[in-house]
Amino acid sequence: MADTTYYVDTDVSGGAGDGSSWANAYSSLNAAEAARNADITAVGIITFLCRGSTNADTTAVAIDGWTTDATHYVVVSVDSEDRHAGTWSDTKYRLATASDARTLYINENYTIVDGVQLSKNSYTNIGVIGVNAGTATVKSCILKVVGTERFLFTTSGGAGTVEVRNSILYASVRYGFYLNSSGTVNLNNVTVAGCPWHGVQRVAGTVNCNNVASIGNGDNSTYFCFSGTITKTNCASTDTTADGTNCETGIAHSTSTFVNVTAGSQDYHLVSGSGLIDQGSDLSGTFTTDIDGETRSGTWDIGADEYVAAGGASIPRSNPFSRPFSQSLGRGGF
């Protein structure tokens, strides 16, 4: 059978609510996941395409109870019109919860989460994203804590590989990454910033960090930008814990590095002269763009953003994944 897309629109009004089109969209990702949860190994790839510019998606989601394999799996993505532009936006689709559950729990192998904003305003000590699957991919996402949740991203799964790429994590009250799986976690071109405890902590398993900017995390005494046994290549830290191959230390959590680090209005795009520019390694064998969809070229930058000088040929950050007008389905649905 063919791959299938189901539509989620937090602003939908009326319709059948079966996800068959924008007009008949589910009103939450939770409702869509619950309705379509199944053995899909004879079906194909199931994509939940999300949008909603007015209302947040406020119900926690667990990708759990499916039967998947390497060619039949679940994708959570965001429609280009309502996808963030590399900074948090309350007028773009966001999964923002205040319950005791993880905002997003991934318990099925091969799940892909792409371009989603996620936040949590509750203290439960379990994280904004929790991955218990052995294999999963999270890319071009923004994670933040609004209240008192201790973790931004946790792993606890078995054998397999979890990859996080081109994503920004900030404003945890404790940890950025808390990695405690028995498999492998690859962090590629990730920015994690402003966490008072460890930015990236490896507890168990194999952790590889490539082009990771762990900036302004910890207190350089008890907590650090990187903690535990981690293979670090072309990474950067504010303290001295970016101690791997071709790494940078002493990078300030300030506007000398990023556009804005002020709480509540963070913008972790790079500024001209940032110490993260042209300090990364080429990972084009895996991916070629940044969190904005801009092509990485030349010597790569460290972190989620690839700096593009003013006047450079790039996709405008105001709408980095925009489609030609003729391809847009519009708010009227179909």
Residue, then its C-alpha position, 0 to 999 in steps of 0.5 A: m500500500a502507498d504511504t499516507t498523510y494525515y492532517v492535523d490543524t489546531d485551528v480547524s473548524g468543523g469537518a469530519g475530523d478524520g485527517s483526510s484533508w485540511a478541511n477534515a483535519y484532526s484538531s490535535l496530534n494526540a487525536a491523530e496518533a490515537a486514531r491511526n495507531a496500528d501495525i503499519t508494516a504492510v502499509g507504508i510511511i504514516t505522516f502526520l502533517c501539522r499546522g495551526s497559527t492561532n491555537a497551540d497543540t496542548t495535549a501530550v503525545a505518545i508515539d506508542g503501540w505501533t508496529t513499525d520497521a525500517t521502511h514503515y514508520v511514523v513521521v511527525s512534520v509541520d506544514s511549510e506555512d506554519r513551520h518556525a523560522g529557527t526561532w520560537s514563534d507563538t504564531k506557528y505550530r507548537l506542541a506546548t503542554a502543561s501536563d505531567a506527561r512528556t510533551l512528546y514520548i517516542n517509543e516506536n523505532y524509526t520515528i522521525v520528528d521534523g520541524v516541530q516546536l515543543s515546550k513544557n510547563s510542568y515539573t515531572n522530571i521526565g523531559v520535553i522529548g523522551v525517547n525510549a525507542g532504540t532508533a529515532t530521528v529528531k531534526s530541525c526542532i526547537l525545545k524549551v521549558v516554560g516552567t520547572e521541567r528539569f530535562l529538555f531531551t532524554t533517552s532511555g532505549g535499547a540498541g539502535t541509533v537516535e539522531v538529533r540534528n539541526s535543533i535548538l534546545y534552551a531554557s531548561v531549569r536543569y539539563g539539556f540532554y540527559l542520555n541514558s540509553s544502551g544504544t548510540v546517540n548522535l548529536n549533529n549540528v545542535t545548539v543547546a544553551g542556557c541550562p544551569w545544569h549539564g548541557v549534554q550529559r551522557v550517563a550510559g551508551t555511546v554518545n557522539c557529538n559533531n558540530v554541537a554548540s553547548i553554550g552557557n550551560g552549567d556553572n563551571s564547577t559542578y555542572f558543565c557544557f558536556s559531562g560524561t564520556i562523549t566523543k566530541t568532534n568540532c564542538a564548542s563550549t563556554d567552559t573547557t569541556a569541549d575537549g575533543t578533536n578540533c573543538e572550541t572553548g570559551i565561546a560566550h553565551s552573549t550577542s557576540t555569538f548569537v542574535n539574542v540570548t535574553a530570556g523570553s526572546q532567545d534567537y540562536h541564529l549566529v551573528s557576524g564574527s561569532g566564534l562558531i562560524d566556519q569551525g564545523s566539519d562537513l556532514s553532507g554525507t548525512f544532511t546538507t541544510d541547517i535548521d532554516g533549510e538553508t544550504r550548508s556550504g564551504t566550511w560548516d558552522i557549529g550549531a543548528d544555524e549556518y550563518v548567511a551574511a546579509g545580502g547572501a543568496s539564501i531563503p528568507r528566514s521569515n518563511p524558510f520552507s515556503r512553497p510557490f503560491s501555486q503549490s499552497l493549499g491555503r487555509g480553505g483546505f481541500 
